[in-house]
Amino acid sequence: MNSRKYSTTLRVMPQDWEPKDWAEAHASRAAREIARLREPRSAQWLSDRTAELGYRVSRSVIADLENGRRKYLAVHELVVLAKALDVAPLQLLYGQDNALTIEYLPGDEVTRLSAVQNFSGISEEILKRYEETVESLLKAAEAARDAARSASLAFFDAQNEAGNVNRSTKDGG
């Protein structure tokens, strides 16, 4: 009887399954990004990592996503998988290539950056208002610092002058 022990490691790699529709394309893109980010570690490692975070995404779910048997990704899975991989959930959905074109809505192709901005609610207008607010606050802080510096100088000048008056009074002047 042969008592050799065999070590087997199951590596599930994303296959080139062609999404049938817009919804499947989102799952496919996320599955490819999950596989890319977890390599060279196993799907079991990722499952264990999600369990450490409080919600286990099973190895079989991860494998089914990556090989195309599962054609959707639930929001709670997206969040915990992203945290386990130490990335933002939006990176799993849209990758990291800002030049990439993404079908944000059916028939609506946008750049990855536009998709991220739309999804997060951070538009160019909001960023511009944020920058204007920060600039305004910095100017106000600078003005307050200048006013405090002027007040300090005036205070020290007044103290010096009061000291000179006291000395001249004591000197009989």
Backbone as a printed PyTorch tensor [residue, N CA C, xyz], in Angstrom:
tensor([[[  0.8360,  -1.1830,   0.0000],
         [  0.0000,   0.0000,   0.0000],
         [  0.8800,   1.2460,   0.0000]],

        [[  0.5890,   2.1220,  -0.8820],
         [  1.3630,   3.3470,  -1.0200],
         [  0.8280,   4.3770,  -0.0340]],

        [[  1.6960,   4.8320,   0.8630],
         [  1.2410,   5.7820,   1.8820],
         [  1.7700,   7.1920,   1.6400]],

        [[  2.1970,   7.4450,   0.4090],
         [  2.6760,   8.7970,   0.1180],
         [  1.5450,   9.7960,   0.2770]],

        [[  1.8930,  10.9230,   0.8130],
         [  0.8940,  11.9830,   0.9580],
         [  1.0530,  12.9440,  -0.1990]],

        [[ -0.0560,  13.2840,  -0.7560],
         [ -0.0520,  14.2120,  -1.8760],
         [ -0.5590,  15.5600,  -1.4000]],

        [[  0.1340,  16.5570,  -1.7720],
         [ -0.3030,  17.9100,  -1.4600],
         [ -0.9390,  18.4910,  -2.7140]],

        [[ -2.1630,  18.8660,  -2.5700],
         [ -2.8330,  19.4750,  -3.7180],
         [ -3.2520,  20.8780,  -3.3540]],

        [[ -3.0150,  21.7580,  -4.2550],
         [ -3.4340,  23.1400,  -4.0790],
         [ -4.3580,  23.4800,  -5.2260]],

        [[ -5.5320,  23.8920,  -4.8790],
         [ -6.4970,  24.2680,  -5.9050],
         [ -6.3250,  25.7490,  -6.1980]],

        [[ -5.9390,  26.0540,  -7.3940],
         [ -5.8280,  27.4420,  -7.8300],
         [ -6.9240,  27.6900,  -8.8420]],

        [[ -7.7630,  28.6180,  -8.5360],
         [ -8.8400,  28.9450,  -9.4610],
         [ -8.4670,  30.2420, -10.1470]],

        [[ -8.3380,  30.1810, -11.4290],
         [ -7.9910,  31.3600, -12.2040],
         [ -9.2060,  31.8120, -12.9940]],

        [[ -9.3480,  33.1040, -13.1690],
         [-10.4920,  33.5700, -13.9500],
         [-10.3960,  33.0620, -15.3800]],

        [[-11.4870,  32.5790, -15.8550],
         [-11.5210,  32.1170, -17.2350],
         [-12.0720,  33.2370, -18.0920]],

        [[-11.8680,  33.0940, -19.3540],
         [-12.3470,  34.1210, -20.2730],
         [-13.8040,  33.8750, -20.6200]],

        [[-14.6660,  34.0060, -19.6420],
         [-16.0960,  33.8700, -19.9200],
         [-16.6070,  35.2140, -20.3800]],

        [[-17.4190,  35.1630, -21.3520],
         [-17.9430,  36.3890, -21.9570],
         [-19.2600,  36.7560, -21.2820]],

        [[-19.3050,  37.9060, -20.6080],
         [-20.5580,  38.3270, -19.9770],
         [-21.6590,  38.4940, -21.0210]],

        [[-22.8580,  38.0620, -20.6440],
         [-23.9940,  38.1670, -21.5620],
         [-24.5890,  39.5640, -21.5800]],

        [[-24.4430,  40.2840, -20.4720],
         [-25.0900,  41.5910, -20.3930],
         [-24.2970,  42.5230, -19.4780]],

        [[-24.8480,  43.7040, -19.3080],
         [-24.2140,  44.7590, -18.5120],
         [-23.9790,  44.3060, -17.0690]],

        [[-24.9610,  43.6620, -16.4580],
         [-24.8330,  43.2290, -15.0640],
         [-23.7070,  42.2030, -14.9150]],

        [[-23.6540,  41.2520, -15.8180],
         [-22.5970,  40.2420, -15.7640],
         [-21.2250,  40.8650, -16.0150]],

        [[-21.1740,  41.9070, -16.8160],
         [-19.8970,  42.5810, -17.0850],
         [-19.3240,  43.1820, -15.8040]],

        [[-20.1870,  43.7200, -14.9470],
         [-19.7280,  44.2510, -13.6540],
         [-19.1280,  43.1380, -12.8070]],

        [[-19.8200,  42.0050, -12.7200],
         [-19.3290,  40.8800, -11.9270],
         [-18.0170,  40.3440, -12.4990]],

        [[-17.9340,  40.2540, -13.8130],
         [-16.7270,  39.7530, -14.4700],
         [-15.5330,  40.6520, -14.1810]],

        [[-15.7330,  41.9540, -14.2860],
         [-14.6540,  42.9150, -14.0350],
         [-14.1930,  42.8070, -12.5790]],

        [[-15.1430,  42.7200, -11.6430],
         [-14.8000,  42.5970, -10.2260],
         [-14.0610,  41.2840,  -9.9690]],

        [[-14.5150,  40.1990, -10.5760],
         [-13.8690,  38.8950, -10.3890],
         [-12.4230,  38.9210, -10.8820]],

        [[-12.1860,  39.5350, -12.0190],
         [-10.8180,  39.6330, -12.5420],
         [ -9.9330,  40.4580, -11.6070]],

        [[-10.4880,  41.5280, -11.0670],
         [ -9.7100,  42.3810, -10.1570],
         [ -9.4340,  41.6470,  -8.8460]],

        [[-10.4100,  40.9170,  -8.3300],
         [-10.2150,  40.1240,  -7.1110],
         [ -9.0930,  39.1170,  -7.3350]],

        [[ -9.1470,  38.3940,  -8.4510],
         [ -8.1180,  37.3920,  -8.7560],
         [ -6.7430,  38.0500,  -8.8880]],

        [[ -6.6840,  39.1870,  -9.5490],
         [ -5.4110,  39.8800,  -9.7360],
         [ -4.8160,  40.3150,  -8.3990]],

        [[ -5.6680,  40.8490,  -7.5290],
         [ -5.1900,  41.3780,  -6.2550],
         [ -4.8140,  40.2890,  -5.2550]],

        [[ -5.4640,  39.1550,  -5.3090],
         [ -5.1680,  38.1030,  -4.3310],
         [ -3.9660,  37.2570,  -4.7240]],

        [[ -3.5990,  37.2400,  -6.0050],
         [ -2.4640,  36.4250,  -6.4570],
         [ -1.1860,  36.8730,  -5.7690]],

        [[ -0.3130,  35.9890,  -5.3760],
         [ -0.2850,  34.5550,  -5.6190],
         [ -0.9970,  33.7510,  -4.5360]],

        [[ -1.7380,  34.4200,  -3.6770],
         [ -2.4140,  33.7290,  -2.5740],
         [ -3.6520,  33.0000,  -3.0900]],

        [[ -4.1230,  32.0620,  -2.3120],
         [ -5.2380,  31.2090,  -2.7320],
         [ -6.5880,  31.8460,  -2.4220]],

        [[ -7.6140,  31.2870,  -3.0330],
         [ -8.9830,  31.7040,  -2.7260],
         [ -9.2970,  31.3950,  -1.2650]],

        [[ -8.7290,  30.3190,  -0.7310],
         [ -8.9420,  29.9820,   0.6820],
         [ -8.3310,  31.0450,   1.5850]],

        [[ -7.1480,  31.5420,   1.2180],
         [ -6.5460,  32.6210,   1.9960],
         [ -7.4970,  33.8180,   2.0500]],

        [[ -8.0610,  34.1830,   0.9020],
         [ -8.9660,  35.3300,   0.8470],
         [-10.2170,  35.0650,   1.6740]],

        [[-10.7430,  33.8600,   1.6010],
         [-11.9120,  33.4990,   2.4000],
         [-11.6010,  33.6270,   3.8920]],

        [[-10.4440,  33.1140,   4.3060],
         [-10.0410,  33.2210,   5.7140],
         [ -9.8810,  34.6790,   6.1250]],

        [[ -9.3460,  35.4710,   5.2430],
         [ -9.1640,  36.9070,   5.5300],
         [-10.5170,  37.5930,   5.7290]],

        [[-11.5090,  37.2450,   4.9010],
         [-12.8380,  37.8480,   5.0770],
         [-13.4510,  37.4060,   6.4010]],

        [[-13.1990,  36.1550,   6.8000],
         [-13.7200,  35.6640,   8.0850],
         [-13.1280,  36.4620,   9.2450]],

        [[-11.8360,  36.7880,   9.1510],
         [-11.1890,  37.6050,  10.1850],
         [-11.8630,  38.9640,  10.3160]],

        [[-12.4410,  39.4450,   9.2340],
         [-13.1050,  40.7530,   9.2360],
         [-14.5530,  40.6720,   9.7170]],

        [[-15.0460,  39.4600,   9.9570],
         [-16.3780,  39.3170,  10.5290],
         [-17.4360,  38.7550,   9.6030]],

        [[-17.1270,  38.5720,   8.3390],
         [-18.0940,  37.9690,   7.4150],
         [-17.3270,  37.1420,   6.3920]],

        [[-17.4820,  35.8290,   6.4950],
         [-16.7600,  34.9500,   5.5760],
         [-17.4340,  34.9070,   4.2120]],

        [[-16.6470,  35.1900,   3.1880],
         [-17.0420,  34.8980,   1.8140],
         [-16.3410,  33.5770,   1.5140]],

        [[-17.1110,  32.5450,   1.2630],
         [-16.5320,  31.2040,   1.1500],
         [-15.5890,  31.0790,  -0.0430]],

        [[-14.6840,  30.1150,   0.0710],
         [-13.7530,  29.8340,  -1.0160],
         [-14.5120,  29.4820,  -2.2810]],

        [[-15.6070,  28.7480,  -2.1250],
         [-16.3630,  28.3450,  -3.3170],
         [-17.0290,  29.5460,  -3.9880]],

        [[-17.4880,  30.5210,  -3.2110],
         [-18.0660,  31.7350,  -3.8050],
         [-16.9840,  32.4920,  -4.5710]],

        [[-15.8110,  32.6240,  -3.9660],
         [-14.7060,  33.3200,  -4.6330],
         [-14.3300,  32.5890,  -5.9210]],

        [[-14.2030,  31.2640,  -5.8330],
         [-13.8580,  30.4670,  -7.0140],
         [-14.9370,  30.5880,  -8.0870]],

        [[-16.1990,  30.5100,  -7.6750],
         [-17.2970,  30.6070,  -8.6440],
         [-17.3330,  31.9760,  -9.3200]],

        [[-17.0270,  33.0180,  -8.5650],
         [-16.9470,  34.3580,  -9.1680],
         [-15.8320,  34.4100, -10.2050]],

        [[-14.6680,  33.9340,  -9.8010],
         [-13.4940,  34.0480, -10.6610],
         [-13.5930,  33.2050, -11.9250]],

        [[-14.2720,  32.0620, -11.8480],
         [-14.3420,  31.2270, -13.0510],
         [-15.6260,  31.4240, -13.8430]],

        [[-16.4840,  32.3250, -13.3700],
         [-17.6670,  32.6860, -14.1410],
         [-18.9160,  31.8840, -13.8510]],

        [[-18.8410,  30.9290, -12.9240],
         [-20.0660,  30.1950, -12.5690],
         [-21.0460,  31.0930, -11.8190]],

        [[-20.5040,  32.0350, -11.0740],
         [-21.3530,  32.9970, -10.3690],
         [-21.2210,  34.3150, -11.1000]],

        [[-22.3300,  34.8610, -11.5030],
         [-22.3090,  36.0320, -12.3830],
         [-22.8140,  37.3000, -11.6930]],

        [[-22.7240,  37.3320, -10.3720],
         [-23.1080,  38.5220,  -9.6190],
         [-22.2440,  38.6050,  -8.3700]],

        [[-22.1530,  39.7920,  -7.8210],
         [-21.4150,  40.0360,  -6.5880],
         [-22.2910,  40.9130,  -5.7100]],

        [[-22.6610,  40.4030,  -4.5440],
         [-23.5130,  41.1590,  -3.6210],
         [-22.7050,  42.2990,  -2.9820]],

        [[-23.3980,  43.3490,  -2.6010],
         [-22.7320,  44.5320,  -2.0390],
         [-21.9440,  44.1760,  -0.7850]],

        [[-22.5240,  43.3840,   0.1060],
         [-21.8140,  43.0420,   1.3430],
         [-20.5440,  42.2340,   1.0430]],

        [[-20.5830,  41.4070,   0.0130],
         [-19.3880,  40.6620,  -0.3900],
         [-18.3440,  41.6030,  -0.9860]],

        [[-18.7920,  42.5390,  -1.7860],
         [-17.8970,  43.5310,  -2.3800],
         [-17.1340,  44.2800,  -1.2920]],

        [[-17.8520,  44.7210,  -0.2640],
         [-17.2390,  45.5120,   0.8020],
         [-16.2020,  44.6960,   1.5720]],

        [[-16.5630,  43.4850,   1.9840],
         [-15.6380,  42.6860,   2.7940],
         [-14.4630,  42.1720,   1.9570]],

        [[-14.6960,  41.8240,   0.7010],
         [-13.5880,  41.3890,  -0.1610],
         [-12.6020,  42.5340,  -0.4000]],

        [[-13.1250,  43.7240,  -0.6180],
         [-12.2490,  44.8860,  -0.8190],
         [-11.3930,  45.1350,   0.4190]],

        [[-12.0130,  45.0970,   1.5820],
         [-11.2620,  45.3150,   2.8250],
         [-10.2110,  44.2240,   3.0140]],

        [[-10.5790,  42.9850,   2.7190],
         [ -9.6350,  41.8710,   2.8500],
         [ -8.4430,  42.0420,   1.9150]],

        [[ -8.6730,  42.6440,   0.7760],
         [ -7.6070,  42.8760,  -0.2050],
         [ -6.9430,  44.2410,  -0.0270]],

        [[ -7.4200,  44.9950,   0.9690],
         [ -6.8540,  46.3020,   1.3150],
         [ -6.9590,  47.3100,   0.1720]],

        [[ -8.1330,  47.3380,  -0.4570],
         [ -8.4180,  48.3200,  -1.5060],
         [ -9.8240,  48.8720,  -1.2860]],

        [[-10.1490,  49.9290,  -1.9880],
         [-11.5020,  50.4840,  -1.9420],
         [-12.4350,  49.5950,  -2.7650]],

        [[-13.6880,  49.4570,  -2.3480],
         [-14.6420,  48.6720,  -3.1410],
         [-14.7290,  49.1350,  -4.5920]],

        [[-14.5770,  50.4300,  -4.8160],
         [-14.6310,  50.9360,  -6.1890],
         [-13.5160,  50.3740,  -7.0610]],

        [[-12.3820,  50.0340,  -6.4560],
         [-11.3110,  49.4410,  -7.2620],
         [-11.7180,  48.0600,  -7.7510]],

        [[-12.4510,  47.3100,  -6.9400],
         [-12.9160,  46.0000,  -7.4030],
         [-13.9090,  46.1600,  -8.5460]],

        [[-14.7510,  47.1750,  -8.4600],
         [-15.7460,  47.3850,  -9.5150],
         [-15.1410,  47.9120, -10.8020]],

        [[-14.1980,  48.8480, -10.6770],
         [-13.7220,  49.5670, -11.8580],
         [-12.2240,  49.4630, -12.1140]],

        [[-11.5040,  48.6790, -11.3360],
         [-10.0690,  48.5390, -11.5550],
         [ -9.3220,  49.8000, -11.1780]],

        [[ -8.1220,  49.9490, -11.7260],
         [ -7.3080,  51.1120, -11.3610],
         [ -6.7880,  51.8880, -12.5610]],

        [[ -7.1530,  51.4810, -13.7460],
         [ -6.6970,  52.1570, -14.9650],
         [ -7.6800,  53.2640, -15.3380]],

        [[ -7.2970,  54.5270, -15.0730],
         [ -8.1990,  55.6530, -15.3430],
         [ -8.5020,  55.8420, -16.8230]],

        [[ -7.6900,  55.2760, -17.7020],
         [ -7.9390,  55.3990, -19.1400],
         [ -8.9670,  54.3750, -19.6250]],

        [[ -9.2740,  53.4070, -18.7790],
         [-10.2270,  52.3590, -19.1360],
         [-11.6170,  52.9430, -19.3680]],

        [[-12.3110,  52.4320, -20.3710],
         [-13.6940,  52.8260, -20.6210],
         [-14.6030,  51.7740, -20.0110]],

        [[-15.6110,  52.2340, -19.2930],
         [-16.5140,  51.3450, -18.5680],
         [-17.9430,  51.6520, -18.9690]],

        [[-18.7380,  50.6140, -19.0990],
         [-20.1600,  50.8070, -19.3540],
         [-20.8280,  51.0250, -17.9900]],

        [[-20.8910,  52.2900, -17.5790],
         [-21.4040,  52.6500, -16.2560],
         [-22.8730,  52.2640, -16.1140]],

        [[-23.6550,  52.5930, -17.1110],
         [-25.0510,  52.1590, -17.2320],
         [-25.1750,  51.4780, -18.5880]],

        [[-26.2030,  50.6760, -18.7870],
         [-26.3290,  50.0290, -20.0940],
         [-26.2930,  51.0540, -21.2280]],

        [[-25.3160,  50.8930, -22.1070],
         [-25.1790,  51.7930, -23.2480],
         [-24.4770,  53.0980, -22.9470]],

        [[-24.0560,  53.3330, -21.7000],
         [-23.4140,  54.5930, -21.2990],
         [-21.9520,  54.3360, -20.9570]],

        [[-21.0850,  54.4930, -21.9590],
         [-19.6490,  54.2700, -21.7760],
         [-18.9960,  55.5440, -21.2430]],

        [[-18.2450,  55.4010, -20.1540],
         [-17.5270,  56.5280, -19.5550],
         [-16.1290,  56.0530, -19.1720]],

        [[-15.2500,  57.0010, -18.8720],
         [-13.9250,  56.6190, -18.3840],
         [-14.0630,  56.0500, -16.9810]],

        [[-13.0700,  55.3060, -16.5840],
         [-13.0680,  54.7310, -15.2400],
         [-13.1660,  55.8430, -14.1950]],

        [[-12.4310,  56.9230, -14.4040],
         [-12.4630,  58.0330, -13.4570],
         [-13.8660,  58.6180, -13.3430]],

        [[-14.5530,  58.7940, -14.4520],
         [-15.9310,  59.2970, -14.4150],
         [-16.8460,  58.3260, -13.6900]],

        [[-16.6490,  57.0260, -13.9140],
         [-17.4660,  56.0200, -13.2260],
         [-17.2600,  56.1050, -11.7180]],

        [[-16.0100,  56.2340, -11.2930],
         [-15.7030,  56.3470,  -9.8630],
         [-16.3320,  57.6140,  -9.2880]],

        [[-16.2040,  58.7270, -10.0100],
         [-16.7870,  59.9830,  -9.5350],
         [-18.3040,  59.8740,  -9.4520]],

        [[-18.9320,  59.3080, -10.4670],
         [-20.3900,  59.1510, -10.4450],
         [-20.8280,  58.2730,  -9.2860]],

        [[-20.1590,  57.1460,  -9.1070],
         [-20.5430,  56.1910,  -8.0710],
         [-20.3580,  56.7800,  -6.6800]],

        [[-19.2680,  57.5210,  -6.4820],
         [-18.9580,  58.0700,  -5.1630],
         [-19.6720,  59.3870,  -4.8850]],

        [[-20.2010,  60.0190,  -5.9310],
         [-20.8520,  61.3110,  -5.7500],
         [-19.8760,  62.4670,  -5.7320]],

        [[-18.6240,  62.1960,  -6.0340],
         [-17.6080,  63.2440,  -6.0430],
         [-17.4050,  63.6910,  -7.4830]],

        [[-18.0970,  64.7440,  -7.8490],
         [-18.0060,  65.2610,  -9.2140],
         [-16.9440,  66.3500,  -9.2820]],

        [[-16.6380,  66.7790, -10.4930],
         [-15.6850,  67.8770, -10.6760],
         [-16.1760,  69.1310,  -9.9550]],

        [[-17.4820,  69.3680, -10.0000],
         [-18.0530,  70.5470,  -9.3390],
         [-17.8450,  70.4740,  -7.8290]],

        [[-18.0670,  69.3070,  -7.2490],
         [-17.8760,  69.1430,  -5.8080],
         [-16.4060,  69.3210,  -5.4520]],

        [[-15.5080,  68.7450,  -6.2500],
         [-14.0780,  68.9110,  -5.9920],
         [-13.6690,  70.3760,  -6.0780]],

        [[-14.2270,  71.1040,  -7.0580],
         [-13.9090,  72.5230,  -7.2040],
         [-14.4000,  73.3030,  -5.9810]],

        [[-15.6310,  73.0060,  -5.5280],
         [-16.1490,  73.6920,  -4.3390],
         [-15.3000,  73.3660,  -3.1140]],

        [[-14.8700,  72.1220,  -2.9960],
         [-14.0170,  71.7150,  -1.8850],
         [-12.7060,  72.4980,  -1.9190]],

        [[-12.0800,  72.5690,  -3.0900],
         [-10.8280,  73.3130,  -3.2250],
         [-11.0230,  74.7840,  -2.8860]],

        [[-12.1430,  75.3780,  -3.3270],
         [-12.4290,  76.7780,  -3.0210],
         [-12.6200,  76.9720,  -1.5220]],

        [[-13.3000,  76.0310,  -0.8740],
         [-13.5170,  76.1190,   0.5700],
         [-12.1920,  76.0270,   1.3110]],

        [[-11.3540,  75.0790,   0.9250],
         [-10.0470,  74.9250,   1.5650],
         [ -9.2130,  76.1830,   1.3590]],

        [[ -9.2170,  76.7160,   0.1480],
         [ -8.4640,  77.9380,  -0.1450],
         [ -8.9680,  79.0980,   0.7130]],

        [[-10.2760,  79.2210,   0.8440],
         [-10.8720,  80.2800,   1.6550],
         [-10.4840,  80.1240,   3.1280]],

        [[-10.5140,  78.8940,   3.6200],
         [-10.1310,  78.6460,   5.0130],
         [ -8.6500,  78.9460,   5.2400]],

        [[ -7.8170,  78.6000,   4.2790],
         [ -6.3920,  78.9020,   4.4060],
         [ -6.1470,  80.4070,   4.4380]],

        [[ -6.8650,  81.1590,   3.5940],
         [ -6.7340,  82.6180,   3.5970],
         [ -7.2130,  83.2020,   4.9260]],

        [[ -8.3190,  82.6790,   5.4550],
         [ -8.8380,  83.1560,   6.7390],
         [ -7.8490,  82.8450,   7.8600]],

        [[ -7.2480,  81.6550,   7.8290],
         [ -6.2610,  81.2850,   8.8430],
         [ -5.0330,  82.1830,   8.7500]],

        [[ -4.6150,  82.4930,   7.5320],
         [ -3.4690,  83.3810,   7.3270],
         [ -3.7830,  84.7840,   7.8460]],

        [[ -4.9850,  85.2730,   7.5810],
         [ -5.3940,  86.5990,   8.0610],
         [ -5.4570,  86.6120,   9.5870]],

        [[ -5.9620,  85.5370,  10.1900],
         [ -6.0390,  85.4540,  11.6540],
         [ -4.6350,  85.4190,  12.2520]],

        [[ -3.7280,  84.6780,  11.6140],
         [ -2.3460,  84.6170,  12.0880],
         [ -1.6930,  85.9940,  12.0130]],

        [[ -1.9160,  86.7080,  10.9080],
         [ -1.3540,  88.0510,  10.7520],
         [ -1.9270,  89.0080,  11.7950]],

        [[ -3.2260,  88.9000,  12.0600],
         [ -3.8630,  89.7610,  13.0690],
         [ -3.3080,  89.4520,  14.4560]],

        [[ -3.1110,  88.1690,  14.7640],
         [ -2.5570,  87.7850,  16.0640],
         [ -1.1260,  88.2830,  16.2020]],

        [[ -0.3560,  88.1870,  15.1260],
         [  1.0240,  88.6710,  15.1460],
         [  1.0400,  90.1810,  15.3820]],

        [[  0.1690,  90.9260,  14.6980],
         [  0.0950,  92.3860,  14.8760],
         [ -0.3220,  92.7350,  16.2960]],

        [[ -1.2810,  91.9960,  16.8450],
         [ -1.7360,  92.2560,  18.2110],
         [ -0.6160,  91.9780,  19.2070]],

        [[  0.1470,  90.9050,  18.9850],
         [  1.2680,  90.5800,  19.8750],
         [  2.3230,  91.6740,  19.8300]],

        [[  2.6420,  92.1330,  18.6250],
         [  3.6360,  93.2010,  18.4950],
         [  3.1580,  94.4770,  19.1770]],

        [[  1.8850,  94.8120,  19.0030],
         [  1.3280,  96.0100,  19.6390],
         [  1.3720,  95.8700,  21.1580]],

        [[  1.0850,  94.6740,  21.6670],
         [  1.1100,  94.4210,  23.1040],
         [  2.5250,  94.6070,  23.6500]],

        [[  3.5130,  94.0130,  22.9700],
         [  4.8940,  94.1380,  23.4320],
         [  5.3870,  95.5820,  23.3340]],

        [[  4.9870,  96.2920,  22.2860],
         [  5.3450,  97.7030,  22.1650],
         [  4.7500,  98.4940,  23.3240]],

        [[  3.4950,  98.2070,  23.6570],
         [  2.8390,  98.9090,  24.7670],
         [  3.5270,  98.5880,  26.0810]],

        [[  3.9300,  97.3310,  26.2800],
         [  4.6370,  96.9530,  27.5090],
         [  5.9870,  97.6640,  27.5960]],

        [[  6.6920,  97.7080,  26.4720],
         [  7.9900,  98.3910,  26.4560],
         [  7.8220,  99.8730,  26.7640]],

        [[  6.8100, 100.4800,  26.1780],
         [  6.5730, 101.8990,  26.4090],
         [  6.1870, 102.1390,  27.8650]],

        [[  5.3700, 101.2690,  28.4210],
         [  4.9850, 101.4020,  29.8310],
         [  6.2050, 101.2350,  30.7220]],

        [[  7.0740, 100.3250,  30.3700],
         [  8.3090, 100.1250,  31.1380],
         [  9.2010, 101.3420,  31.0680]],

        [[  9.2730, 101.9760,  29.9080],
         [ 10.0920, 103.1800,  29.7530],
         [  9.5100, 104.3180,  30.5690]],

        [[  8.1800, 104.4500,  30.6140],
         [  7.5340, 105.5080,  31.3950],
         [  7.8090, 105.2840,  32.8680]],

        [[  7.7100, 104.0480,  33.3330],
         [  7.9740, 103.7390,  34.7420],
         [  9.4170, 104.0470,  35.1130]],

        [[ 10.3460, 103.7070,  34.2450],
         [ 11.7590, 103.9650,  34.5230],
         [ 12.0330, 105.4750,  34.5770]],

        [[ 11.4300, 106.2140,  33.6510],
         [ 11.6920, 107.6560,  33.6360],
         [ 11.0450, 108.3250,  34.8470]],

        [[  9.9370, 107.8120,  35.3470],
         [  9.2900, 108.3690,  36.5270],
         [ 10.1510, 108.0980,  37.7460]],

        [[ 10.7210, 106.9070,  37.8440],
         [ 11.5750, 106.5450,  38.9670],
         [ 12.8700, 107.3480,  38.9350]],

        [[ 13.3260, 107.6470,  37.7520],
         [ 14.5800, 108.3790,  37.5980],
         [ 14.3760, 109.8760,  37.8530]],

        [[ 13.1310, 110.2480,  38.0360],
         [ 12.8510, 111.6410,  38.3060],
         [ 12.6050, 112.4410,  37.0600]],

        [[ 12.3660, 111.7880,  35.9760],
         [ 12.2440, 112.4670,  34.7210],
         [ 10.9140, 112.7920,  34.3410]]])
